[in-house]
Amino acid sequence: MQARKIWAFGILMALSACSGDGSESTGGPGAAACPASGTGSLALDIESAVPADVRVSDAAGVVDGGTAAESRTLTLPAGEYRVSAHRVRSPGELVGPAYQGAIEGEDTVCVRDGETATVAVRYTREPGSEKLWVTNVNGDGQILAFDAAQLAAGGEQAPSAIIDAGLTSPTALRVDGAGRLWIGDRSGELAAYDAARLGASTADEPDVLLGGSAVCETSLPCGPRALAFDAEGALWVATLSRVVKLAPEALGGSGEPAPAITLTSPDASRPESLAFDADGNLWVGDGATNGVAKFAAERLAADIADEPADVVLLGQSPPPVVANLRGPQGLAFDADGNLWVGYFAGNQLVRYTPEERAASGTLTPAVLFDIDVLALVTDLAVDESGNLWMPGSAGSLYRIDAAELSKEEPSLVPLTSDVIGNAAKLTLNTVAGPTYIAP
């Protein structure tokens, strides 16, 4: 029987049965007999340009696994085993490539006493990786991609890929742990494109299209306004007045999923931005209170109904003009655990250190930038070198290099394109970290 390849949050599995002889079997109901006495060998024939993540499991769980590029031979008790190849990411200067693994032939193998069984695993570069994706607010609802080399060069660039999902007004972008690009639209739809389709332009329909009351509240425009993936691969969606969790199993095909969890709070009554920190806490930028609210990870296992947040940060500019910071539309964490917030009303960018964000309060952050009017803080992304990216108006997007983030007046490096109208939302592909990609 030919194997079926199934994408499931970074794991590529080919499900099939193995055949053999003998009276004892370690397989499940309906599986062919596989003798479970003695000792045999399993040879993993791995071809990969980077360290691969190949795991071997029996009925009790994983018996061998780890990140290694080389082939290996395992000595195992006789019986039935399954081999799975998991998506891996390779470091890059700004955003590195990702690789998907595939099992050649059957993934379920019978290891027999005194014999060697072989499973071949082949890794290939993911076409949609090494990119920054950005919404194009030009009336066409397109999503534009720029490759890592283009991002490093800056200046005038033509998009390396254009996705035309047929949406009216994209409002949110994120990439999941399988490399799929998710697009939220103000009409109340969520579209996803598989990683294999992201290497070239397309106007074809998305692979997944979600709608219904979970992602659209009452009247248009109903969201989604922001997206974030947690460590388990669940998608959290901000709508008009709440945040909902869509379980991983609800993301595999089109439909109208029911929320696994609903979060409402007086501290997040108009959620405009979402991000997870490294501890699994959910941070929400609220357009009603102008606060940035933290909901502790341990509270996210069940509904939160009209309850306060654990921490609420309110920003304030320093003298001589003391004013409240308003419109927290961009959130991103860097590798040091700093929370960067873009306040849209004054086009200001601030940094909250782990110490500053540990407790509620009205803060005047030590790092606060007034950003040039052509750059927009409506979304933020941190690349692998610690550079901060933001959208822009008038055919541009911008980068602040990591070394500039400690200066009083940082320089902005523009990337321009005559294809961009106004860029409002963006996301990097394959950057490790809780803010944008589930592990």
C-alpha positions in Angstrom: 0.0 0.0 0.0 1.4 3.4 -0.9 2.0 5.8 2.0 -0.2 8.8 2.6 1.7 12.0 3.6 -0.1 14.1 6.3 1.1 17.5 7.4 0.5 17.9 11.2 2.3 20.9 12.8 5.8 20.1 11.7 5.4 16.3 11.7 5.3 14.4 8.4 4.0 10.9 8.8 3.3 8.2 6.3 0.8 5.8 7.7 0.8 2.3 6.5 1.0 -1.4 7.6 3.9 -3.8 7.5 3.7 -7.4 6.5 5.6 -10.4 7.9 5.3 -13.9 9.3 5.0 -15.4 12.8 2.4 -16.1 15.4 3.3 -13.2 17.8 2.6 -9.6 16.8 3.2 -6.2 18.2 0.8 -4.6 15.7 -2.7 -3.3 16.4 -6.0 -4.9 15.3 -5.9 -5.8 11.6 -2.1 -5.5 11.4 -0.1 -8.2 9.8 1.8 -10.5 12.1 5.3 -9.3 13.2 7.2 -11.7 15.6 8.2 -10.0 18.8 10.9 -12.4 19.9 14.7 -11.9 19.5 16.8 -8.9 18.4 17.2 -7.2 15.0 18.4 -4.0 13.4 16.8 -1.0 11.9 18.9 1.0 9.5 17.9 4.6 9.0 19.1 5.8 5.6 18.9 9.6 5.9 19.7 12.2 3.3 19.6 15.7 4.5 21.6 18.9 4.1 21.1 19.8 7.7 20.7 17.8 11.0 17.4 15.9 10.6 14.8 15.0 13.2 14.0 11.4 12.7 12.3 9.4 15.4 11.6 5.7 15.9 8.6 4.7 18.0 7.0 1.5 19.3 3.6 1.0 20.9 4.9 2.6 24.1 6.4 5.7 22.6 9.7 7.0 21.1 12.6 4.6 21.5 15.1 6.7 19.5 15.1 10.2 18.4 17.2 13.3 18.1 18.6 15.8 15.6 21.3 14.3 13.5 22.1 14.5 9.8 23.9 11.1 9.4 22.3 7.7 8.8 22.4 5.3 11.7 21.6 1.7 12.5 19.8 0.8 15.7 19.8 -2.6 17.5 16.2 -3.2 18.7 14.1 -5.9 20.2 12.2 -7.6 17.4 8.8 -6.1 16.7 6.9 -3.4 14.8 8.2 0.2 14.8 7.1 3.4 13.2 9.5 6.0 11.7 8.5 9.7 11.6 10.4 12.6 10.0 9.9 16.0 11.6 10.3 19.5 10.1 13.6 21.2 11.0 14.8 24.7 10.8 18.4 25.9 10.0 19.8 29.1 11.3 20.3 32.1 9.0 21.6 35.6 9.3 18.1 37.1 9.2 15.7 34.2 8.6 16.9 30.7 7.9 15.5 27.9 5.7 13.3 25.0 6.9 13.4 21.4 5.7 10.6 18.9 5.4 11.3 15.1 5.7 9.5 12.3 3.9 9.6 8.6 4.3 10.2 6.6 1.1 7.7 3.8 1.1 6.3 2.4 4.3 7.0 4.1 7.6 5.8 1.1 9.7 8.5 -1.6 9.7 8.9 -5.1 11.1 12.2 -5.6 12.8 12.9 -9.4 12.8 15.3 -11.5 14.9 18.8 -11.5 13.3 17.7 -9.3 10.3 18.1 -5.7 9.3 15.2 -3.6 8.1 15.9 -0.3 6.2 13.8 2.8 6.1 14.9 5.7 3.8 14.2 9.3 4.8 14.7 12.2 2.5 14.8 15.9 3.5 14.2 18.7 1.1 14.2 22.5 1.5 10.8 24.0 2.1 9.9 26.2 -0.8 8.2 28.8 1.4 11.0 29.3 3.9 13.5 32.1 4.3 10.9 34.8 3.7 9.1 37.7 5.3 5.5 37.9 4.4 3.6 41.2 4.4 0.0 42.3 3.7 -0.5 44.7 0.9 -3.3 47.2 1.6 -3.9 48.1 -2.0 -7.4 46.9 -2.6 -6.3 43.6 -4.0 -5.9 41.8 -0.7 -2.5 40.3 -1.7 0.2 38.9 0.5 3.8 39.7 -0.7 7.0 37.7 0.1 10.6 38.9 0.2 13.4 36.4 0.5 16.3 36.6 3.1 18.7 37.9 0.5 16.4 40.7 -0.4 15.8 41.6 3.2 19.6 41.8 3.8 20.1 44.0 0.7 17.3 46.4 1.3 16.6 49.1 -1.3 14.2 48.5 -4.2 13.0 44.9 -4.5 10.4 43.0 -6.4 8.4 40.4 -4.3 9.7 36.9 -4.7 6.1 35.6 -4.5 2.6 37.0 -4.4 -0.3 35.2 -2.8 -3.8 36.3 -4.0 -6.2 34.4 -1.7 -9.2 36.3 -3.0 -9.7 38.0 0.4 -11.0 41.5 0.7 -8.8 43.0 3.4 -6.1 40.9 5.2 -5.7 41.9 8.8 -3.3 39.3 10.3 -0.5 37.0 9.3 1.3 34.1 11.1 3.2 31.0 10.1 2.6 27.7 12.0 5.0 24.9 13.0 4.4 23.1 9.7 5.4 26.2 7.7 1.8 27.0 6.6 1.0 30.6 6.1 -2.2 31.7 7.9 -4.1 34.9 6.7 -6.8 36.5 8.7 -9.3 38.7 6.8 -11.6 41.4 8.2 -14.6 39.6 6.6 -14.2 36.9 9.2 -12.3 34.3 7.3 -9.0 32.5 8.0 -7.1 31.1 5.1 -4.0 28.8 5.1 -1.5 27.8 2.4 0.7 24.7 2.8 4.4 25.3 2.9 5.0 23.4 -0.4 2.9 26.1 -2.2 4.7 29.1 -0.9 7.7 29.1 -3.2 6.0 30.8 -6.1 3.1 33.2 -6.8 -0.4 31.8 -6.8 -4.0 32.9 -7.2 -5.3 29.5 -6.4 -7.7 28.8 -3.5 -6.1 28.2 -0.1 -5.6 24.7 1.3 -7.7 25.6 4.4 -10.5 28.1 4.8 -12.1 28.6 8.2 -15.1 30.8 9.1 -18.0 30.9 11.4 -18.8 32.5 14.8 -15.4 31.4 16.3 -13.5 33.9 14.1 -16.3 36.4 13.2 -18.4 38.2 15.8 -21.8 39.5 14.9 -21.2 42.1 12.2 -18.6 43.1 9.6 -15.7 43.9 9.9 -15.5 41.1 12.4 -11.9 40.1 12.4 -9.6 38.2 12.9 -7.6 41.2 14.2 -4.5 39.2 15.3 -3.2 35.7 15.4 -0.7 33.7 17.5 0.3 30.1 17.8 1.1 28.4 21.1 3.7 25.7 21.8 1.2 22.9 21.1 0.2 24.3 17.7 -3.1 25.8 18.7 -4.1 29.0 17.0 -5.3 31.9 19.1 -7.4 34.5 17.3 -8.4 38.0 18.4 -11.8 39.1 17.2 -13.8 42.2 18.1 -14.2 41.7 21.8 -12.6 38.4 22.7 -9.8 35.9 22.1 -10.5 32.3 21.1 -8.3 29.2 20.8 -8.7 26.9 17.9 -7.3 23.5 18.7 -4.7 21.9 16.4 -7.2 19.3 15.2 -9.5 22.1 14.0 -6.9 23.5 11.7 -6.5 20.5 9.4 -9.3 21.2 7.0 -11.9 23.8 5.9 -15.0 24.4 8.0 -16.5 26.4 10.9 -14.7 25.2 14.0 -15.9 25.7 17.5 -13.5 27.4 19.8 -11.7 25.2 22.3 -11.4 28.1 24.7 -12.8 31.6 24.8 -11.2 34.5 26.7 -13.0 37.7 27.6 -11.7 40.3 30.0 -12.2 43.9 30.9 -8.4 44.2 30.2 -8.8 42.8 26.7 -12.2 44.0 25.5 -10.9 45.1 22.1 -7.9 42.9 21.4 -5.6 44.2 18.7 -2.4 42.2 19.0 -1.3 38.9 20.4 2.0 37.3 21.4 3.2 34.4 23.5 6.4 34.7 25.6 8.9 31.9 26.2 6.9 30.7 29.3 3.7 30.3 27.4 2.0 33.3 28.8 -0.4 35.1 26.4 0.0 38.9 26.0 -2.8 40.9 24.5 -2.6 44.5 23.3 -6.0 46.1 24.0 -7.4 49.0 22.0 -10.0 49.9 24.6 -7.7 50.4 27.6 -4.4 50.9 25.7 -2.9 48.4 28.0 -0.8 45.3 27.3 -2.3 42.5 29.3 -0.7 39.2 30.4 -2.7 36.0 30.9 -0.7 33.4 32.7 -0.1 30.1 31.0 -1.7 28.1 33.7 -5.0 29.9 33.2 -5.1 29.1 29.4 -6.4 25.5 29.9 -10.0 26.7 30.3 -12.4 29.5 29.4 -11.7 32.9 31.0 -15.0 34.8 31.3 -14.8 38.5 32.1 -11.9 38.1 34.5 -9.0 40.5 34.9 -5.5 39.9 33.5 -2.6 38.9 35.7 -0.5 41.9 34.6 -1.5 45.1 32.8 1.2 47.4 31.4 0.2 51.0 30.6 2.8 53.1 28.8 3.6 56.8 29.3 6.0 59.1 27.5 8.7 60.9 29.5 8.8 64.7 30.4 8.6 67.3 29.2 5.4 66.1 27.4 4.0 63.3 29.5 1.2 61.5 27.6 -0.3 58.0 27.7 0.8 55.7 24.9 -2.2 54.5 22.9 -3.1 51.8 20.4 -0.8 48.8 21.1 -1.1 47.2 17.7 2.3 45.5 17.4 3.8 43.0 19.9 7.0 40.9 19.6 9.5 39.2 21.9 13.2 39.2 21.3 15.7 36.5 22.3 16.4 38.2 25.7 12.7 38.2 26.7 12.1 41.9 26.0 8.6 42.7 24.9 8.5 45.3 22.1 5.3 47.2 21.6 4.2 49.4 18.8 1.8 52.1 19.8 -0.1 53.2 16.7 -1.6 56.5 17.9 1.8 58.2 18.3 3.7 55.8 16.1 6.0 55.0 19.0 8.0 51.9 19.7 8.9 50.8 23.2 10.7 48.0 25.0 9.6 46.4 28.2 12.3 44.4 29.9 11.4 41.2 31.8 11.8 43.2 35.0 9.5 46.0 33.8 6.8 43.6 32.6 6.8 41.5 35.8 4.1 43.5 37.5 1.2 45.8 36.6 1.9 49.5 36.5 2.1 52.7 34.4 5.6 52.7 33.0 7.9 55.1 31.2 10.1 52.6 29.5 13.9 53.3 29.3 13.7 52.6 25.6 11.1 54.6 23.7 11.4 55.6 20.0 9.3 58.1 18.0 9.2 56.3 14.6 9.4 58.1 11.3 5.9 58.7 9.9 6.6 56.4 6.8 7.2 53.4 9.0 4.2 51.8 10.8 4.2 50.0 14.2 1.0 48.1 13.3 3.0 44.8 13.5 6.5 43.8 14.6 8.9 40.9 13.9 12.3 40.1 15.3 14.7 38.2 13.0 17.5 35.8 14.0 20.0 38.5 14.4 17.8 40.5 16.7 16.8 43.1 14.1 13.3 44.5 14.4 11.1 44.7 11.3 7.9 46.8 10.9 5.6 47.6 8.0 5.5 50.9 6.2 3.4 53.2 4.0 4.1 54.5 0.5 5.6 51.3 -0.8 8.0 50.3 1.9 8.8 48.3 5.0 11.6 48.9 7.5 14.3 47.3 9.6 16.0 48.6 12.7 19.3 46.7 13.2 20.0 45.2 16.6 22.9 47.5 17.3 20.7 50.5 16.6 18.1 49.5 19.2 20.3 50.7 22.0 20.7 54.2 20.5 18.7 57.3 21.3 17.7 57.8 17.6 18.0 54.5 15.7 18.4 54.4 11.9 15.7 52.8 9.8 16.8 50.6 6.8 14.1 50.7 4.1 13.1 48.0 1.7 10.9 49.5 -1.1 8.8 48.0 -3.9 6.5 49.6 -6.4 4.2 46.6 -5.8 3.5 47.6 -2.2 0.7 50.1 -1.5 0.7 50.2 2.3 2.0 47.4 4.3 0.1 46.8 7.6 0.9 43.3 8.9 3.9 41.1 8.5 5.5 37.8 9.7 8.8 36.1 9.3 8.9 32.4 8.2 10.9 29.8 10.1 12.3 32.0 12.9 12.3 29.9 16.1 10.4 31.4 19.0 7.0 31.5 20.6 5.8 34.7 19.1 5.4 33.5 15.6 6.0 29.8 15.2 4.9 26.9 17.3 7.8 24.5 18.0 
